[in-house]
Amino acid sequence: MRVVLQRVSEASVTIDGQVHGAINHGLLVLLGITVEDTQEDIDWLVNKIAGMRIFSDQDGKMNLNISDVNGNALVVSQFTLYGSTKKGNRPSFINAAKPDVAIPLYESFVSTLSRKLDKTIPTGIFGADMKVALVNDGPVTILIDSKNKE
């Protein structure tokens, strides 16, 4: 499982011209799922995201996590995080999980993160054509892969 975390001052996801999910200060979480992922990957990533000290303290140092700043999270599925560019110029997405595997894991990720942060988590819609808007704060962008824990 892979995530791209972006510290944002605001973010939203629009589907068919309607805002489906939006947050102010917090994290935009772009989530990619592969066939090898399990609840163990979800639990590890959620703990990592919740503990990630990427928000500034009173001295301007990145020392605070999302809960410390009462931040929100917006989760958007993004199978393209598993795009392989090894051959040719068109990415291959064979490592991305198909919907029958990915949707239950995506839903479990969202509910696990919601419980961890004790907040409702707005989302996109899995597989929809989404327009994601954000104001990256910093900018701060962090890549995390549950298969690279070491």
N, C-alpha and C positions, 0 to 999 in steps of 0.2 A: 504494500500500500504506500502510495506517495502522496504527499501534500506540498503545496506551495502556500505558505503563509504570507499574507501581506498585511502589515500594520496599516490601518486606514483611519482617516477622519470621517469617511463615509463610504458606503458601497451599496450597490443594489443590483438585482437581477430582474430583467424585464423579459416577459414571454408573451408573444402575440400582442405587443403594444401595451401590456399591463404590467405594472411593477408587481412582482410575485413575492419578493423578499427584499428588505432593506435594513441597514443598520447605520448608526452613527459610529462614534469612536469604538474601535475594536479590531477584529481580525476577519479578513476575507480568507476562507479556507477553500482552496481548489483541491479536490480529492480525486485521485486516480486509483483504480482497483484492478488487481490482477487475479488470475485464477488461483494462485497459491495463497491468497489472503484468508485469514481466519479471524475469529473474535480476539485471539491473542494479539494480532496486529492492531486491531481497533483499540484495545485497552492500552497498549503501549503508546500508540500515537496520541490518544486522547490525554493520557497523563503527561506526555511530552509537551503537547500544545498548551495544556492548562498551566504547566510549570514554566513555560518559556518566558524568560525575563527579557522582553524586548520593548518594554514601555519605559519611558524616562521617569526618573525620580526627581525630587526637587532640585538636585544638582545637575540635571541634564544627562545623567548616566543611565544606560539601559539596565535597570535593576528590578523592575516591577513586572509582574505577570498580569494576565488579562483580568483576573479577579481583583487584584490589588487596585486596578484603575476602574473597576466596575464596567469593564468593556463588554461588548457584545460580539457574537460571531455569526457570520453568514457562510453557509456551506453550499458549494456548487460542485456538482460532479463534473469531472473532466477526464474522459478516457484518453485524450491526447497526451496526457502525462506519461503514457506507456508507448508513445510513438517511437519506433526505431528508425534511425536514419543511416544505418550502416551501409545499405545498398541503394544506389540510385538517388533520385531527388524527391520521390514521393514516399512519405513515411508509411511504415507498416505498423498496424495496430494489433497484430496477432497476440501480443502479450496482455492486452487489455481484456478484462473479464467481460463475457457476454452478459446481457441483461438478466438472465435467469440466475446467475451467480452474483452479479454486481449489485442488483437492486436490494436484496436482503442485507448485504453487507453495508451498503450505503445507508439504509434506514437504521441499521444497528449502530453505525458510526454516529449518526445524528442524535439518536436517542441516548447513547452513551455520553456524548459530549454535553448534551442538555442536562443530564443528571449530574455530571461532574461540575459544570458551571452553575447549576441551579438556575438555568434560564431557558426560555423558549428559544430555539435556534431556527431562524428563517432559512429557507433553502431555495434552490432552483427546483426544476422538475427533471428527474433523471431522463436523459435521452432527448429532451426538448431542445429546440433551437433557441438559445438564450443570448441575451445581450447583457453583458456584465459591465457595470460602470463603477469606478472607484477613484478615490483620491488617496494615493499611497502616501502615508505619513512618514516622512524621513528623507528619502524612501527607505523602507525596511522590507526586505523580501527574504524569506528563509525557506530552504528546501529540506524536507525531511522524508526519509525512506525507511519504512519499518524493517526492511531487509538489511539495512546498514546500521545496526545498532551499536557497533563497536567503534 
